[in-house]
Structure formats: C-alpha cells, structure tokens
Amino acid sequence: MAGEPVASIMAALGRSRRWVFKWLSRYRPRSAEWARSRSRAPTVVANKTAAEVEALVLKVRARLDADP
C-alpha cells in the first residue's frame, strides 16, 4: 500500500481517515508488537468503591440470598 492515496486505503478497509492515520502513526516495521490492540480502559478508577464497603455489601447480599 506504499504510495497509495489515503482515500483508496480508506475505501479498501472500510475505515475513516482518522483510523488510517492512527494506525499509520503506530506502525513500527521492526517491532512485532506494533499492531497489538491497546486498552482504552482507564488505569485508575477515581470513584471506585472502598474494599471495606464492597465486603459489607457482599456479606449482606449473601445473608439475603440465604434467607429471603
């Protein structure tokens, strides 16, 4: 695909211009890892429930399941 117009690459792959340029910027011919998917999930969850609260909720839920 070297030297091909971006429009023809977009049409052949059924992708947007933005997608083509995103993958083009990631391309590293000497690295086998360049095409690996990258997670979009955040590395830190700001409003995560505290472990103590989670344990308490699970305990109450188990008690309710045992005796509805």
C-alpha positions as CSV (number, residue, x, y, z in Angstrom):
1,M,0.0,0.0,0.0
2,A,3.0,2.3,0.0
3,G,2.3,5.4,-2.1
4,E,-1.4,4.7,-2.4
5,P,-3.8,7.6,-1.8
6,V,-5.3,7.6,1.7
7,A,-8.8,7.6,0.1
8,S,-8.2,4.3,-1.6
9,I,-6.9,2.7,1.6
10,M,-10.0,4.0,3.5
11,A,-12.3,2.6,0.9
12,A,-10.5,-0.8,0.7
13,L,-10.6,-1.2,4.5
14,G,-13.9,0.5,5.1
15,R,-12.3,2.8,7.7
16,S,-12.2,6.5,8.3
17,R,-9.3,8.9,7.5
18,R,-8.7,9.3,11.3
19,W,-8.4,5.5,11.8
20,V,-5.9,5.1,8.9
21,F,-3.7,7.9,10.3
22,K,-3.9,6.5,13.8
23,W,-2.6,3.1,12.6
24,L,0.0,4.8,10.4
25,S,1.4,6.7,13.4
26,R,1.6,3.4,15.3
27,Y,3.4,1.5,12.6
28,R,6.8,0.2,13.6
29,P,8.2,-2.3,11.0
30,R,10.9,-3.6,13.3
31,S,8.5,-4.4,16.2
32,A,6.2,-7.4,16.2
33,E,4.1,-5.7,18.9
34,W,3.1,-2.6,17.0
35,A,-0.3,-3.9,15.8
36,R,-1.4,-5.3,19.2
37,S,-4.6,-3.8,20.5
38,R,-4.3,-1.2,23.2
39,S,-6.8,-1.0,26.0
40,R,-8.8,2.2,26.2
41,A,-9.8,1.5,29.8
42,P,-8.6,4.0,32.4
43,T,-5.7,2.8,34.5
44,V,-7.2,4.4,37.7
45,V,-10.9,4.5,38.7
46,A,-11.4,7.7,40.6
47,N,-14.7,6.7,42.3
48,K,-14.1,3.0,43.0
49,T,-16.0,1.6,46.0
50,A,-13.7,1.0,49.0
51,A,-12.8,-2.6,49.7
52,E,-14.5,-2.5,53.2
53,V,-17.8,-1.3,51.7
54,E,-17.6,-3.9,48.9
55,A,-17.1,-6.7,51.5
56,L,-20.0,-5.4,53.6
57,V,-22.3,-5.4,50.5
58,L,-21.3,-8.9,49.6
59,K,-21.9,-10.1,53.2
60,V,-25.4,-8.5,53.3
61,R,-26.2,-9.9,49.8
62,A,-25.1,-13.4,50.9
63,R,-27.3,-13.2,54.0
64,L,-30.3,-12.1,52.0
65,D,-29.8,-14.9,49.5
66,A,-29.7,-17.4,52.3
67,D,-32.9,-16.1,54.0
68,P,-35.1,-14.1,51.6
